[in-house]
Amino acid sequence: MKVVIFDMDGTLLDSKKDITISVNHVRKLHYNLSPLSEESVVEAINMEVRNLSLLFYETEIYHERDKELFESHYELQCVQNVYLYEGIREMLERLVSFGIKISVATNAPTQFALRMLEHLEVKNLFDVIIGADRVSEPKPSPLMLNYILKHYGFDKETHKAWMIGDNSKDILSANAAGIEPIFATWGFTPHSNAKVVVKRPTEVLDIVL
């Protein structure tokens, strides 16, 4: 058995426009702050260690009212401008046609992952779609990956698994789970010093198949 676990934002799909719109909605309504650029929002999300409420809303604590406003706004916003990166759909369909098991582990809430992947008509290709709300710690913790591997009855002696992501947190979670990390540079992070780096989705097929 072969298993491929994908990160979502910046790996499978480009969500930066909608995330930025929802962040700026909270900034304006709750703090009367000027809008952030998509680049600065992505840079903040990609930091290994960060306080997003400080970076986004200039407040040390992520207040419940900010979380509620963001999530209620993003629920509708998240499917407005999102799109799959070029070659992703074909890669996913090809993996499945070869009997490869594919799943998603994202630090985004599960509800948004399900909504976005369904909107993009790829949700049914995945066996498990899990967000950080379903475990006690997000990536770089291996908890989501371990959950998926357990679902498959993964045996590291006889099976093979990869984690594909655009962030150092994806690489660290793969290492912690004892599976092979692959860094994708077509999304939010164009450069990496990871051991295995892919520039196009077809390169994933070359490695896995």
N, C-alpha and C positions, 0 to 999 in steps of 0.2 A: 504493500500500500504506500502511496505517496500523498502527502498533504501539503497544501500551500495555504498559508494564512496571510491575508492582506490587511494592511492598514487601509483606512478609507480616504480621509481628507488629504489631498496632496499626493495620493498614490493611485487610487482608482478614479477619483473625481476632483474637479476644481470647484470648490465651494467658497473661495475667498471673498467674492463680491457679496454674497448673501450674508456671510458671517459679519463682514464689515458694516453692512447696512444695519443689521440688528444691534451690533455693538454701538454704533453711532446713534441709533434710536434711544438707547438707554442713556448714553452720554448727554444727549440733548434734553430729554424729558426729566431726568433725575438730577443732572449736574450742570446743565446749561454750558456744556463744554463744546468746543469746536470739533468738527469731524476728524477722525483719523484716516490715513490713507490705507489702501489694501496692503501695501508693502509693509507698513509698520505693524498692522494686525497680524500678518503672516509671520513676521519676524518675532513677535511676542509669543505666538502660539508655538513656534519652533524652538524656543529657548529650552534648554534641558532643565534648568531651575528658574522658576519665575513666579511672581505674584500677579496673576492676570487682572485682578480687581484694581491693583495699584497702576498697572500699565494701561488698562482700559478706562477706568473710572476715577483714578487718582484717590482711591480709598484703600486703606490697608486690608480691610475685611470685605469679603464678598457678601454683601447684605442680601437677605432673603428677597427683599423687594426688587433688587437689581436682577437677581436670578429669575424670579417669576416674570418680570417684564421681558427680559431677554428671551426666555423660553417660549412665552406666549407669542411674541413677535416672530421668533425664528421658526416656530411651528408652521406658519404660513409662508414665511420668507424663504425657507431653505430649499424650496423647489422652483424658485422663480428664475434663477440664472445658472443653476448648477449644470455641469456637463461632464461626461466621461472623457478622459484624455484619449487622444487618438490611438487607436489600436488596442484599447483595453477590452472592449466588447469581444473582439475577435480572439484575443488571447484567452479570455475566460471561457468562451465557448469551445475553443480548441482543447484547453486543459480538461474540461468536463468530458469532451468526446473521447479523450484518451483514458477516461476512468480515474482522473486525478480528483481527489477530494479538495474542495476549496471552501474557505470560511473567511469571515471578517472579524478583526479585533480592533476596535476604535476607541479612542479616549472620549469621543463624543457620546452623548446619551443614546441608548439603544433606539428610542422612539424616533429620533431624527435619522439615524442610520437606516432603519427600516423604511421610513417615508421616502428618503432620497433614492435609495437603491430600487425601490418599487417604481418610483417616478421615472427612473432611467431604464426600467425594464430589464434589470439584471438580478433582482432580488432572488428569484427562484433558482438561480444557478448555485447559490451558496447553501451549504448544509447548516451552518451556524453563523448568526450575525449577533455579536455581543459588544455592548458598550461598557464604559467604565462604571456606569451605575449598577451593573450586575455583580461587581466584585468589590472587595474592600479597598483595593489599591489599583490605580491606573498604571499603564505602562510608564516607566520602565520595569515595573513589577511584572513577573511572568504569569500572574494569576489568570488573566484572560486566555493566554496561550495554553496554559495547563488545562483550563476548562474545556477548550476545544479539543486538545489532544486526548483527554479522557473520554470525550464524546465519541471519538473514533476508536477507542480501545487501542491507542497508539503504543507500539512496542519498539523502543529505540534500537533493539538488536536486529529487528527484521524490517522495520518500516523507515521511511525517510520523510523529513518535514523541513519546510522553509518558512521564514517570515519575511515578507516583502514590505518595506516602508520607506518613507522619505525623511526620516527623522532619527537622530541618535537614540531616542527612547525606544524605537522599534528594534534597533540593533541590540541594545542592552537587554530588552525583554527576550529576544531570541536566544541570546547567549545564556541568560538565566534559566530559560526553559530547556536548554540543551539541544536546540535545533539550529539550522543554518540560516544566518541573516543575509538578506540581499537588499542593498540600498538602491532605490530608484531615484534618478535625477531629473525625470521629466516633469515633476510636480513642483512642490513648494521650495525644494532645496536643490539647486543645480549642481552643487559640488559636495563631495564627501571623501574622507580618507579611509572609508570602510574597506574591508578586504575584497568583497565582491560588490561591484557597482554595475548597474545596468542603465543604459541611456534610452532604450526603447523596449516596449512590452515584448517584442519578438525575442529579445535576448533572454527573457524569463523562460520562454518555451525551449530555447536551446539548452538551458541549464536543467530544467525539470524533466523534459522528455528524453 
